[in-house]
Amino acid sequence: MILGIDTSCYTTSLAVVDLNGQVIEEARILLKVKPGERGLQQSVAVFQHVQNVPALIEGLSRHVDFSLIEGVCASTRPRPVKGSYMPVFTVSQGVGKVIAHSKRVPFFETSHQEGHIMAGIWSAQGPNKNIFLAVHLSGGTSEVLKVEKKETGFHIEILGATGDLHAGQFIDRIGVEMGLPFPSGPHLEKIAQGCSEDIPFIPTGAKGYQFSFSGPETAARRLLSQGFSQEQVARAVEHCIATTLEKVLRKAVLDHGLQDVLIVGGVASNEYIKQRLRKRLEHRAVGAKLFFAEPRYSTDNAIGTALLGLAMYQKI
């Protein structure tokens, strides 16, 4: 079995897969954010990860025989590029090395972004092509990518990205403004489902492959101050994100001739955004084929990390 560990900005995650790639067990703990706050300092997140990992290991050990672990893989950086670093990932790296060395089994490293992509492919059962487009949409990343599969990971080219706020930050800031808990994604989505009126307009900030959510955030705050209902503004925020992605992905599909698009990250679990993108991009005029992971595997998890570790283990 292979153990995967991921300690992201907001979730502590562990997963175990067998040597056939079947998920044996996975567990995660969402980091705690005080009411009214819009995020966590890295030092606070690191402290919580250090507290959470032993509890997760103890829980997993009730269902998994850790003596059968034959390799450990950890997400040790945000992206698979030189210089990519974030303090939270030092926890998964350190814990992973300790477990691997104590058991005298191989230790493997991957990136948080590659883990998301791998978990997305596993859950959505595709794309099956070696080269495809992907969108990583979360509170810490909003990027449109060209991805090429490798034996033990991915070669990732960033085609476009937000120049300021990430999609998840946009949702969280408006959610906190409404008095919702942080992270606000599921709560804002639930409120938006109650919208029965016309959606007020929030302009999109997309130009070519680059896009922005700071202007839309200002517009959404203005709508709240003007008396529009929370339901209307929540749905308008969702619509703005979906329309922004639609514009960028239309261009990517046309420019690169790639129809398969994998969409991962916490924001990708939003049902309105998913259905809007399917309707607009899978239309025969565009011809894209979208792949979404199940909602629980769109958010941060260690399944992709464990599966990538398995691929590395099989190459030894």
Backbone hydrogen bonds in HBPLUS format (Angstrom, degrees):
<---DONOR---> <-ACCEPTOR-->    atom                        ^
c    i                          cat <-CA-CA->   ^        H-A-AA   ^      H-
h    n   atom  resd res      DA  || num        DHA   H-A  angle D-A-AA Bond
n    s   type  num  typ     dist DA aas  dist angle  dist       angle   num
A0070-GLU N   A0001-MET O   2.66 MM  69  5.48 170.7  1.67 157.0 159.2     1
A0002-ILE N   A0017-VAL O   2.84 MM  15  5.42 161.0  1.88 158.4 165.0     2
A0017-VAL N   A0002-ILE O   3.03 MM  15  5.42 157.3  2.08 150.4 156.1     3
A0003-LEU N   A0071-GLY O   3.00 MM  68  6.42 162.3  2.03 156.1 156.9     4
A0073-CYS N   A0003-LEU O   2.83 MM  70  6.22 163.9  1.85 167.0 172.0     5
A0004-GLY N   A0015-ALA O   2.72 MM  11  5.07 167.9  1.73 158.2 160.4     6
A0015-ALA N   A0004-GLY O   3.01 MM  11  5.07 147.0  2.12 140.2 143.0     7
A0005-ILE N   A0073-CYS O   2.93 MM  68  6.39 144.6  2.06 152.0 161.9     8
A0075-SER N   A0005-ILE O   3.00 MM  70  6.47 154.8  2.06 164.9 173.0     9
A0006-ASP N   A0013-SER O   2.96 MM   7  5.12 164.8  1.98 149.0 149.1    10
A0013-SER N   A0006-ASP O   2.85 MM   7  5.12 159.1  1.90 161.4 165.6    11
A0008-SER N   A0011-THR O   3.08 MM   3  5.42 139.9  2.24 167.8 160.0    12
A0031-LEU N   A0010-TYR O   2.82 MM  21  5.05 169.0  1.83 130.5 134.2    13
A0012-THR N   A0029-ILE O   2.89 MM  17  5.20 168.5  1.91 153.2 155.1    14
A0029-ILE N   A0012-THR O   2.83 MM  17  5.20 149.1  1.92 144.9 155.3    15
A0014-LEU N   A0027-ALA O   2.86 MM  13  5.44 165.2  1.88 168.2 169.5    16
A0027-ALA N   A0014-LEU O   2.89 MM  13  5.44 163.0  1.92 152.4 155.8    17
A0016-VAL N   A0025-GLU O   2.79 MM   9  5.38 155.5  1.85 169.4 170.4    18
A0024-ILE N   A0016-VAL O   2.77 MM   8  5.50 153.5  1.84 145.8 154.4    19
A0025-GLU N   A0016-VAL O   3.37 MM   9  5.38 159.0  2.41 137.8 141.6    20
A0018-ASP N   A0022-GLN O   2.86 MM   4  5.43 155.9  1.92 150.2 156.3    21
A0021-GLY N   A0018-ASP O   2.97 MM   3  5.42 163.1  2.00 118.7 121.4    22
A0037-GLU N   A0034-LYS O   3.07 MM   3  5.71 163.2  2.10 139.0 142.9    23
A0044-VAL N   A0041-GLN O   3.06 MM   3  5.31 121.1  2.42 102.8 117.0    24
A0045-ALA N   A0041-GLN O   2.98 MM   4  6.30 160.8  2.01 156.6 162.6    25
A0046-VAL N   A0042-GLN O   2.83 MM   4  6.03 161.7  1.86 155.3 160.0    26
A0047-PHE N   A0043-SER O   3.11 MM   4  6.28 161.2  2.15 141.0 145.7    27
A0048-GLN N   A0044-VAL O   3.05 MM   4  6.34 158.5  2.10 148.6 154.0    28
A0049-HIS N   A0045-ALA O   2.94 MM   4  6.21 156.9  1.99 151.6 158.1    29
A0050-VAL N   A0046-VAL O   3.01 MM   4  6.29 160.2  2.05 155.0 159.7    30
A0051-GLN N   A0047-PHE O   3.16 MM   4  6.47 142.7  2.30 140.8 150.7    31
A0051-GLN N   A0048-GLN O   3.09 MM   3  5.03 122.2  2.44  92.9 107.6    32
A0052-ASN N   A0048-GLN O   2.82 MM   4  6.05 148.5  1.92 148.6 158.3    33
A0053-VAL N   A0049-HIS O   2.96 MM   4  6.00 166.5  1.98 163.8 162.9    34
A0055-ALA N   A0052-ASN O   3.04 MM   3  5.31 114.2  2.49 104.6 120.5    35
A0056-LEU N   A0052-ASN O   2.97 MM   4  6.26 155.6  2.03 158.8 166.7    36
A0057-ILE N   A0053-VAL O   2.92 MM   4  6.15 164.1  1.95 161.2 165.5    37
A0058-GLU N   A0054-PRO O   2.91 MM   4  6.07 159.5  1.95 147.8 153.5    38
A0059-GLY N   A0055-ALA O   3.01 MM   4  6.21 154.7  2.08 141.7 148.6    39
A0060-LEU N   A0056-LEU O   2.84 MM   4  6.09 163.5  1.87 154.1 158.3    40
A0061-SER N   A0057-ILE O   2.90 MM   4  6.00 153.0  1.98 147.6 154.9    41
A0062-ARG N   A0059-GLY O   3.24 MM   3  5.66 157.0  2.30 107.3 114.0    42
A0063-HIS N   A0060-LEU O   2.84 MM   3  5.50 156.4  1.89 120.0 127.5    43
A0064-VAL N   A0060-LEU O   2.80 MM   4  5.81 137.6  1.97 150.7 162.7    44
A0068-LEU N   A0065-ASP O   2.94 MM   3  5.79 167.4  1.95 125.6 129.8    45
A0069-ILE N   A0066-PHE O   3.24 MM   3  5.31 167.3  2.26 104.9 108.5    46
A0072-VAL N   A0106-PRO O   3.04 MM  34  6.44 160.4  2.08 159.9 166.2    47
A0108-PHE N   A0072-VAL O   2.76 MM  36  6.13 158.8  1.81 157.2 163.3    48
A0074-ALA N   A0108-PHE O   3.04 MM  34  6.49 154.5  2.11 150.3 152.6    49
A0110-THR N   A0074-ALA O   3.01 MM  36  6.21 150.4  2.10 154.0 153.5    50
A0076-THR N   A0110-THR O   2.95 MM  34  6.19 161.3  1.98 166.9 161.5    51
A0112-HIS N   A0077-ARG O   2.87 MM  35  6.23 162.2  1.90 161.7 167.6    52
A0113-GLN N   A0078-PRO O   2.95 MM  35  6.04 150.4  2.04 152.8 160.5    53
A0084-SER N   A0081-VAL O   3.19 MM   3  5.73 160.4  2.23 135.5 135.3    54
A0089-PHE N   A0086-MET O   3.09 MM   3  6.00 149.0  2.19 129.3 135.1    55
A0090-THR N   A0087-PRO O   2.96 MM   3  5.51 162.2  1.99 119.2 125.2    56
A0091-VAL N   A0088-VAL O   3.27 MM   3  5.96 157.5  2.33 113.2 118.7    57
A0093-GLN N   A0089-PHE O   3.11 MM   4  6.22 158.6  2.15 142.6 149.2    58
A0094-GLY N   A0090-THR O   2.88 MM   4  5.86 162.0  1.91 137.8 143.2    59
A0095-VAL N   A0091-VAL O   2.89 MM   4  6.00 175.8  1.89 160.0 161.4    60
A0096-GLY N   A0092-SER O   2.91 MM   4  5.72 154.8  1.97 136.3 144.6    61
A0097-LYS N   A0093-GLN O   3.02 MM   4  6.18 158.1  2.07 146.8 152.2    62
A0098-VAL N   A0094-GLY O   3.07 MM   4  6.28 160.1  2.11 149.0 154.3    63
A0099-ILE N   A0095-VAL O   2.99 MM   4  6.23 168.8  2.00 157.8 159.9    64
A0100-ALA N   A0096-GLY O   2.94 MM   4  6.06 167.2  1.96 150.2 154.4    65
A0101-HIS N   A0097-LYS O   2.86 MM   4  5.88 168.9  1.87 151.9 155.4    66
A0102-SER N   A0098-VAL O   2.94 MM   4  5.95 156.9  1.99 145.5 152.5    67
A0103-LYS N   A0099-ILE O   3.05 MM   4  6.16 143.0  2.19 143.0 152.2    68
A0104-ARG N   A0100-ALA O   2.83 MM   4  5.78 110.8  2.31 135.7 153.7    69
A0105-VAL N   A0100-ALA O   2.95 MM   5  5.06 165.3  1.97 144.0 147.9    70
A0115-GLY N   A0111-SER O   3.03 MM   4  6.30 151.8  2.11 147.1 155.4    71
A0116-HIS N   A0112-HIS O   3.03 MM   4  6.36 152.0  2.11 147.7 154.6    72
A0117-ILE N   A0113-GLN O   3.04 MM   4  6.38 162.1  2.08 150.9 155.1    73
A0118-MET N   A0114-GLU O   2.88 MM   4  6.07 164.0  1.90 151.4 155.8    74
A0119-ALA N   A0115-GLY O   2.90 MM   4  6.04 164.1  1.92 150.4 154.9    75
A0120-GLY N   A0116-HIS O   2.87 MM   4  6.03 149.4  1.96 145.1 154.3    76
A0121-ILE N   A0117-ILE O   2.94 MM   4  6.23 159.9  1.98 152.7 156.8    77
A0122-TRP N   A0118-MET O   2.96 MM   4  6.15 163.1  1.99 150.3 155.3    78
A0123-SER N   A0119-ALA O   2.92 MM   4  6.05 162.3  1.96 147.3 151.8    79
A0124-ALA N   A0120-GLY O   2.81 MM   4  5.80 168.4  1.82 154.1 158.2    80
A0125-GLN N   A0121-ILE O   2.83 MM   4  5.34 120.7  2.19 134.5 145.8    81
A0126-GLY N   A0121-ILE O   3.16 MM   5  4.80 142.8  2.30 125.0 134.1    82
A0149-LYS N   A0130-ASN O   2.79 MM  19  5.16 161.7  1.83 152.5 158.9    83
A0132-PHE N   A0147-VAL O   2.97 MM  15  5.44 155.9  2.03 150.4 158.3    84
A0147-VAL N   A0132-PHE O   2.82 MM  15  5.44 173.2  1.83 175.8 175.4    85
A0133-LEU N   A0260-ASP O   3.00 MM 127  6.16 165.0  2.02 167.5 162.8    86
A0262-LEU N   A0133-LEU O   2.90 MM 129  6.33 159.4  1.95 145.0 146.2    87
A0134-ALA N   A0145-LEU O   2.90 MM  11  4.95 153.1  1.98 136.2 138.2    88
A0145-LEU N   A0134-ALA O   2.66 MM  11  4.95 175.6  1.67 159.1 159.4    89
A0135-VAL N   A0262-LEU O   2.78 MM 127  6.31 145.4  1.90 155.3 164.2    90
A0264-VAL N   A0135-VAL O   2.85 MM 129  6.14 168.9  1.86 179.0 175.5    91
A0136-HIS N   A0143-GLU O   2.96 MM   7  5.33 157.1  2.01 150.2 157.5    92
A0143-GLU N   A0136-HIS O   3.01 MM   7  5.33 154.6  2.08 140.7 148.4    93
A0137-LEU N   A0264-VAL O   2.87 MM 127  6.16 174.3  1.87 150.8 151.7    94
A0267-VAL N   A0137-LEU O   3.18 MM 130  5.62 143.5  2.32 137.3 144.0    95
A0138-SER N   A0141-THR O   2.69 MM   3  5.18 156.6  1.75 167.9 168.3    96
A0168-GLY N   A0138-SER O   3.00 MM  30  4.83 151.4  2.08 124.7 116.5    97
A0162-THR N   A0142-SER O   3.21 MM  20  5.93 147.8  2.32 160.1 164.4    98
A0144-VAL N   A0160-GLY O   2.83 MM  16  5.10 167.2  1.85 143.4 145.9    99
A0159-LEU N   A0144-VAL O   2.83 MM  15  5.57 150.6  1.92 149.3 158.1   100
A0160-GLY N   A0144-VAL O   3.25 MM  16  5.10 158.1  2.30 139.0 139.6   101
A0146-LYS N   A0157-GLU O   2.82 MM  11  5.09 157.9  1.87 149.8 157.3   102
A0157-GLU N   A0146-LYS O   2.90 MM  11  5.09 165.5  1.92 151.1 155.8   103
A0148-GLU N   A0155-HIS O   2.90 MM   7  5.09 155.2  1.96 148.6 155.9   104
A0155-HIS N   A0148-GLU O   2.86 MM   7  5.09 165.4  1.88 152.3 156.7   105
A0150-LYS N   A0153-GLY O   2.83 MM   3  5.08 156.0  1.88 150.6 142.6   106
A0211-PHE N   A0161-ALA O   3.37 MM  50  6.28 160.6  2.41 129.3 129.7   107
A0163-GLY N   A0211-PHE O   2.95 MM  48  6.35 142.7  2.10 159.4 171.3   108
A0169-GLN N   A0166-HIS O   3.04 MM   3  5.13 118.5  2.43  97.6 113.0   109
A0170-PHE N   A0166-HIS O   2.96 MM   4  6.29 156.5  2.02 156.3 163.0   110
A0171-ILE N   A0167-ALA O   3.08 MM   4  6.42 162.3  2.11 151.3 154.7   111
A0172-ASP N   A0168-GLY O   2.86 MM   4  6.05 162.9  1.89 147.2 152.6   112
A0173-ARG N   A0169-GLN O   2.81 MM   4  5.90 164.8  1.83 154.5 157.9   113
A0174-ILE N   A0170-PHE O   3.22 MM   4  6.37 163.3  2.25 147.4 151.6   114
A0175-GLY N   A0171-ILE O   2.80 MM   4  5.88 153.5  1.87 147.4 156.4   115
A0176-VAL N   A0172-ASP O   2.81 MM   4  5.97 163.2  1.83 152.2 155.3   116
A0177-GLU N   A0173-ARG O   3.06 MM   4  6.15 150.8  2.14 135.4 143.8   117
A0178-MET N   A0174-ILE O   3.00 MM   4  6.28 135.6  2.20 139.6 151.1   118
A0178-MET N   A0175-GLY O   3.04 MM   3  5.05 127.7  2.32  94.6 108.6   119
A0180-LEU N   A0175-GLY O   2.85 MM   5  5.15 163.0  1.88 147.6 142.4   120
A0179-GLY N   A0176-VAL O   2.89 MM   3  4.85 151.1  1.98 100.2 109.7   121
A0188-LEU N   A0184-SER O   2.79 MM   4  5.85 165.6  1.81 172.7 177.8   122
A0189-GLU N   A0185-GLY O   2.99 MM   4  6.15 159.2  2.03 153.5 159.7   123
A0190-LYS N   A0186-PRO O   3.08 MM   4  6.24 152.5  2.16 138.7 145.5   124
A0191-ILE N   A0187-HIS O   3.08 MM   4  6.37 157.5  2.14 146.3 151.9   125
A0192-ALA N   A0188-LEU O   2.91 MM   4  6.12 159.1  1.95 150.6 156.6   126
A0193-GLN N   A0189-GLU O   3.14 MM   4  6.37 139.9  2.31 142.2 151.6   127
A0194-GLY N   A0191-ILE O   2.99 MM   3  5.56 157.4  2.04 114.1 121.3   128
A0195-CYS N   A0192-ALA O   3.01 MM   3  5.40 163.5  2.04 119.3 120.7   129
A0212-SER N   A0205-GLY O   2.80 MM   7  4.85 126.6  2.09 121.2 137.5   130
A0207-LYS N   A0210-GLN O   2.81 MM   3  5.41 171.3  1.82 161.7 164.1   131
A0210-GLN N   A0207-LYS O   3.10 MM   3  5.41 147.1  2.21 136.6 132.0   132
A0217-GLU N   A0213-PHE O   3.01 MM   4  6.07 144.5  2.14 132.8 142.3   133
A0218-THR N   A0214-SER O   3.10 MM   4  6.40 158.9  2.15 148.2 152.4   134
A0219-ALA N   A0215-GLY O   2.99 MM   4  6.29 157.3  2.04 151.2 158.1   135
A0220-ALA N   A0216-PRO O   2.85 MM   4  6.05 154.1  1.92 148.0 154.6   136
A0221-ARG N   A0217-GLU O   2.98 MM   4  6.25 159.1  2.02 152.4 157.6   137
A0222-ARG N   A0218-THR O   3.02 MM   4  6.23 151.6  2.10 143.7 151.8   138
A0223-LEU N   A0219-ALA O   3.00 MM   4  6.31 149.9  2.09 145.0 152.7   139
A0224-LEU N   A0220-ALA O   3.13 MM   4  6.48 154.2  2.20 147.6 153.5   140
A0225-SER N   A0221-ARG O   3.04 MM   4  6.36 157.1  2.10 147.9 154.1   141
A0226-GLN N   A0222-ARG O   2.92 MM   4  6.14 132.1  2.16 142.2 155.6   142
A0228-PHE N   A0223-LEU O   3.15 MM   5  5.68 156.7  2.21 162.8 156.1   143
A0227-GLY N   A0224-LEU O   3.18 MM   3  5.38 161.4  2.22 105.4 110.8   144
A0233-VAL N   A0229-SER O   3.04 MM   4  6.35 166.7  2.05 155.8 158.9   145
A0234-ALA N   A0230-GLN O   2.84 MM   4  5.88 161.0  1.88 149.0 154.8   146
A0235-ARG N   A0231-GLU O   3.13 MM   4  6.25 163.8  2.15 145.6 149.5   147
A0236-ALA N   A0232-GLN O   2.91 MM   4  6.10 149.2  2.01 143.0 152.6   148
A0237-VAL N   A0233-VAL O   2.89 MM   4  6.13 147.3  2.00 148.8 156.5   149
A0238-GLU N   A0234-ALA O   3.14 MM   4  6.48 163.4  2.17 149.1 152.7   150
A0239-HIS N   A0235-ARG O   2.88 MM   4  6.10 161.6  1.92 149.1 154.5   151
A0240-CYS N   A0236-ALA O   2.93 MM   4  6.05 152.4  2.01 142.0 149.1   152
A0241-ILE N   A0237-VAL O   3.08 MM   4  6.38 163.0  2.11 154.2 157.5   153
A0242-ALA N   A0238-GLU O   2.99 MM   4  6.23 167.1  2.00 155.1 158.7   154
A0243-THR N   A0239-HIS O   2.90 MM   4  6.01 162.3  1.93 149.4 154.4   155
A0244-THR N   A0240-CYS O   2.92 MM   4  6.05 155.9  1.98 147.3 154.1   156
A0245-LEU N   A0241-ILE O   3.03 MM   4  6.27 167.4  2.05 153.1 155.8   157
A0246-GLU N   A0242-ALA O   2.90 MM   4  6.08 155.5  1.96 146.5 154.3   158
A0247-LYS N   A0243-THR O   3.09 MM   4  6.30 160.4  2.13 148.9 152.0   159
A0248-VAL N   A0244-THR O   3.24 MM   4  6.55 164.0  2.27 151.4 155.1   160
A0249-LEU N   A0245-LEU O   2.82 MM   4  5.91 168.7  1.84 160.3 163.8   161
A0250-ARG N   A0246-GLU O   2.93 MM   4  5.95 155.1  1.99 148.3 154.6   162
A0251-LYS N   A0247-LYS O   3.44 MM   4  6.62 160.1  2.48 140.0 144.2   163
A0252-ALA N   A0248-VAL O   3.04 MM   4  6.35 155.3  2.11 144.7 152.1   164
A0253-VAL N   A0249-LEU O   2.87 MM   4  6.01 167.7  1.88 156.7 158.6   165
A0254-LEU N   A0250-ARG O   3.11 MM   4  6.26 162.0  2.15 145.7 150.8   166
A0255-ASP N   A0251-LYS O   2.80 MM   4  5.91 168.6  1.82 155.8 159.4   167
A0256-HIS N   A0252-ALA O   3.00 MM   4  5.87 162.2  2.04 147.7 152.0   168
A0257-GLY N   A0253-VAL O   2.96 MM   4  5.38 129.2  2.22 133.0 142.1   169
A0289-LYS N   A0259-GLN O   2.83 MM  30  5.71 166.0  1.85 135.4 135.1   170
A0261-VAL N   A0289-LYS O   2.93 MM  28  6.11 159.9  1.97 157.6 156.0   171
A0291-PHE N   A0261-VAL O   2.76 MM  30  6.03 150.6  1.85 163.2 162.5   172
A0263-ILE N   A0291-PHE O   2.96 MM  28  6.24 164.3  1.98 176.3 173.8   173
A0268-ALA N   A0265-GLY O   2.92 MM   3  5.37 137.0  2.11 111.5 123.9   174
A0269-SER N   A0266-GLY O   3.16 MM   3  5.75 166.4  2.18 115.1 119.1   175
A0270-ASN N   A0267-VAL O   3.12 MM   3  5.75 169.9  2.13 119.8 122.7   176
A0274-LYS N   A0270-ASN O   3.06 MM   4  6.27 160.7  2.10 151.2 157.1   177
A0275-GLN N   A0271-GLU O   2.94 MM   4  6.12 170.7  1.95 154.2 156.0   178
A0276-ARG N   A0272-TYR O   2.92 MM   4  6.01 160.6  1.95 151.4 157.2   179
A0277-LEU N   A0273-ILE O   3.02 MM   4  6.13 162.5  2.05 149.1 153.5   180
A0278-ARG N   A0274-LYS O   2.93 MM   4  6.16 158.9  1.97 151.2 157.6   181
A0279-LYS N   A0275-GLN O   3.00 MM   4  6.11 164.9  2.02 148.1 151.9   182
A0280-ARG N   A0276-ARG O   3.06 MM   4  6.22 157.0  2.12 146.7 152.7   183
A0281-LEU N   A0277-LEU O   2.81 MM   4  5.65 163.4  1.83 150.9 156.0   184
A0282-GLU N   A0278-ARG O   2.98 MM   4  5.25 150.7  2.07 131.7 139.4   185
A0288-ALA N   A0281-LEU O   3.02 MM   7  5.53 148.2  2.12 162.5 152.5   186
A0286-VAL N   A0283-HIS O   2.85 MM   3  5.64 154.9  1.91 125.4 132.1   187
A0287-GLY N   A0283-HIS O   2.81 MM   4  5.85 163.3  1.84 160.5 160.2   188
A0297-TYR N   A0294-GLU O   2.79 MM   3  5.35 147.1  1.90 121.8 132.5   189
A0298-SER N   A0294-GLU O   3.00 MM   4  6.21 112.4  2.48 146.2 160.7   190
A0298-SER N   A0295-PRO O   3.12 MM   3  5.02 155.3  2.18  99.0 106.6   191
A0306-ALA N   A0302-ALA O   2.97 MM   4  6.21 157.6  2.02 148.4 153.6   192
A0307-LEU N   A0303-ILE O   2.94 MM   4  6.22 159.4  1.98 154.4 160.2   193
A0308-LEU N   A0304-GLY O   2.94 MM   4  6.11 154.9  2.00 148.1 154.5   194
A0309-GLY N   A0305-THR O   2.97 MM   4  6.20 149.8  2.06 142.3 151.2   195
A0310-LEU N   A0306-ALA O   2.91 MM   4  6.25 143.2  2.05 142.2 152.5   196
A0311-ALA N   A0307-LEU O   3.07 MM   4  6.43 152.6  2.15 143.3 149.6   197
A0312-MET N   A0308-LEU O   3.06 MM   4  6.40 153.4  2.13 147.1 153.9   198
A0313-TYR N   A0309-GLY O   2.84 MM   4  6.05 153.4  1.91 146.3 154.5   199
A0314-GLN N   A0310-LEU O   2.94 MM   4  6.17 153.5  2.01 150.6 156.8   200
A0315-LYS N   A0312-MET O   3.11 MM   3  5.21 147.3  2.22  99.8 109.7   201
A0316-ILE N   A0313-TYR O   3.21 MM   3  5.52 161.4  2.24 108.0 113.7   202
